[in-house]
Amino acid sequence: MTRNSIELGDVTPHNIKQLKKLNTVVFPVSYNDKFYVDVLEAGELAKLAFYNDIVVGAVCCRIDTTENQRRLYIMTLGCLSPYRRLGIGTVMFEHILNYAEKDGNFDSIFLHVQINNEGAIEFYKKFGFEIVDTKEQYYKRIEPADAHVLQKTLRRTAPNSNNSASNNTANSNARNKARQFTFV
């Protein structure tokens, strides 16, 4: 099994039921109809993963603009268990990283992971994510109910300075870094 047989495809009204079924099997939580309506409008932020023309995974994200930041939130990224460790999750995640890099205007990527999901936590850590918070009672109707917030910083804010000329230079440098966009 090689990565050459892994392809990403759009989520459409014709295959949305496959995404619903996949999410039911992969995740311990259920998603409401609004989630799937939003996914249909997400464009490049929602993709199905195909392995030899079979849907085996999916990634769904949204743009979050809270806390004076523009962040990419991974709502779901999952793969059927028999197809894990074949690079499918990596292909989906690299698609999201490429999207963020091409956009060039995201401060970070973040997501919630159930605290006992060690496989997911290790997966994200290998891409530079860190646990930045733990939300108690985040999930309803599943145990454990707590979730870690994992985050990968993409852009650091320029340091403040009292000197206005230095401030202008710092602001100019911050804009240039945002244009160049490098992962930290």
TASUL-V925411 format. One record per residue. RES is the residue in one small letter. PSI is psi as a letter, one per 20 degrees, with the letter a starting at -180 (999 if undefined). D_CENTER is the distance of its C-alpha to the mean C-alpha in Angstrom with 1 decimal. Layout:
RES|PSI|D_CENTER  RES|PSI|D_CENTER
//
This chain:
m|p|25.0  t|r|23.4  r|h|20.2  n|h|22.5  s|j|22.4  i|p|18.7  e|q|17.8  l|q|15.0  g|r|16.5  d|q|16.2  v|p|16.1  t|r|19.6  p|h|22.1  h|h|23.8  n|j|21.0  i|h|19.2  k|h|21.4  q|h|20.0  l|g|16.5  k|g|18.2  k|g|20.1  l|g|17.3  n|h|15.4  t|h|18.8  v|h|19.4  v|h|16.1  f|q|15.2  p|i|17.9  v|q|17.2  s|q|18.2  y|p|16.6  n|r|19.1  d|h|20.3  k|h|18.7  f|g|15.2  y|h|16.4  v|g|18.3  d|h|15.3  v|h|13.4  l|h|16.5  e|j|16.4  a|i|12.8  g|c|14.1  e|i|11.9  l|j|8.7  a|p|10.0  k|q|11.5  l|q|13.8  a|p|14.5  f|p|18.2  y|o|20.4  n|l|23.9  d|j|23.4  i|p|22.2  v|o|19.0  v|i|17.5  g|r|13.7  a|q|11.0  v|p|7.5  c|p|7.3  c|r|5.6  r|q|8.2  i|p|9.8  d|p|11.2  t|k|14.5  t|r|16.0  e|k|17.9  n|k|18.9  q|q|15.6  r|o|13.2  r|q|9.7  l|p|6.3  y|p|5.2  i|o|3.0  m|g|6.6  t|q|7.2  l|o|7.0  g|r|10.7  c|q|13.9  l|p|17.5  s|h|19.2  p|i|21.9  y|j|19.4  r|q|17.4  r|k|18.1  l|j|18.9  g|j|16.0  i|g|14.2  g|h|11.0  t|g|11.4  v|g|12.2  m|g|9.1  f|g|6.9  e|h|9.7  h|g|9.6  i|g|6.4  l|g|8.2  n|h|11.3  y|g|10.4  a|g|9.8  e|g|12.9  k|g|14.9  d|g|14.3  g|j|15.3  n|k|15.0  f|p|11.9  d|h|12.9  s|r|9.7  i|p|6.0  f|r|6.2  l|r|6.3  h|p|9.7  v|p|11.3  q|p|15.0  i|h|17.2  n|j|19.0  n|m|16.1  e|h|17.1  g|g|15.7  a|g|12.1  i|g|12.9  e|h|14.6  f|g|12.0  y|h|9.6  k|h|12.8  k|i|13.9  f|j|11.2  g|j|12.6  f|q|10.7  e|q|13.4  i|o|14.3  v|i|15.2  d|r|16.5  t|p|17.5  k|o|17.9  e|q|21.0  q|k|21.5  y|g|17.9  y|q|18.3  k|p|21.4  r|j|23.5  i|q|21.8  e|q|22.9  p|q|21.9  a|i|20.6  d|q|19.0  a|p|15.4  h|q|14.2  v|o|11.8  l|p|9.9  q|q|9.3  k|o|9.6  t|p|12.2  l|h|12.5  r|p|15.7  r|q|18.5  t|q|21.0  a|q|24.5  p|q|27.1  n|q|29.7  s|q|33.3  n|h|36.6  n|p|38.0  s|h|37.3  a|g|37.7  s|h|35.2  n|g|32.9  n|g|33.2  t|g|32.5  a|g|29.4  n|g|28.1  s|g|28.9  n|g|27.3  a|g|24.1  r|g|24.1  n|g|24.8  k|h|22.0  a|h|19.6  r|g|21.1  q|h|21.0  f|n|17.4  t|q|17.1  f|p|14.5  v|999|15.9
//
